[in-house]
């Protein structure tokens, strides 16, 4: 009997997160090539081998007015990701930065019957403190910080 490939769902909403995710996918695939990566990201993630269920390029917004005009796209993307969590039952969920979206997705885990692990990568200490109230469900939280 052959083991099923592990499924890793990734949620990325910005170009920097797409870069981090693509590097993670490439490095992991060299070690364990039978992992299926999929989720929300952009070109770099797709080139690294992930199946995009949401293209995050359409979600890049700056400022309140753009958020309002793109609210339907963001809401639809959120529902696609929530559905992937509940229907696909990934083994691991990786949330990279994009806190307004990803913190809500993390909260949705409570309602789904998610039994996998969660890794939340954040860019700054500011977002790390935001996550403290959400850490009840987190498997790991990492802060990506440049050396001075």
Secondary structure as GFF3:
##gff-version 3
##sequence-region A 1 148
A	DSSP	beta_strand	7	12	.	.	.	ID=ss1
A	DSSP	alpha_helix	15	31	.	.	.	ID=ss2
A	DSSP	beta_strand	36	41	.	.	.	ID=ss3
A	DSSP	alpha_helix	43	48	.	.	.	ID=ss4
A	DSSP	beta_strand	51	55	.	.	.	ID=ss5
A	DSSP	three_ten_helix	56	59	.	.	.	ID=ss6
A	DSSP	alpha_helix	64	69	.	.	.	ID=ss7
A	DSSP	alpha_helix	71	88	.	.	.	ID=ss8
A	DSSP	beta_strand	92	96	.	.	.	ID=ss9
A	DSSP	alpha_helix	99	111	.	.	.	ID=ss10
A	DSSP	beta_strand	117	122	.	.	.	ID=ss11
A	DSSP	alpha_helix	125	131	.	.	.	ID=ss12
A	DSSP	three_ten_helix	132	134	.	.	.	ID=ss13
A	DSSP	beta_strand	140	143	.	.	.	ID=ss14
###
